[in-house]
Amino acid sequence: MYSKEALSDVFQRILKFEQDVESIYEECIENIDDNNIINILQEICNEEEVHIELAKELFKIIDEY
């Protein structure tokens, strides 16, 4: 079984990863002119925002545990 500290570390890394990925998609959106590609990347970026919120919730649950 994982300790609270180990789980906290895992979810903190997941949160950072999701934030980094979202930033990459946002950077791509800023540098692409094709609206079809922008729309697809925006959808993916929106999904990343959901992932970020879920990671924050998991981190919060572990932190409060």
C-alpha positions, 0 to 999 in steps of 0.5 A: 500500500502507498503512503500518503506522502507517496500518493501525494507525490504521484498526484502532484506529478500527474497534475504537473504533467497535465498542466505541461501538456495543456501548455503545449496544446495552447502553444500549438494553437497560437502558432497554427493557422489551420482552423480545423487543426485549431478546433481539434487542438482546442477540444483536446486542450479542453479535455486537459483542463478536465484532467487538471481539475480531476488531478487537483481533486485527487491531490486534495483528497490525498492531502486531506486523508 
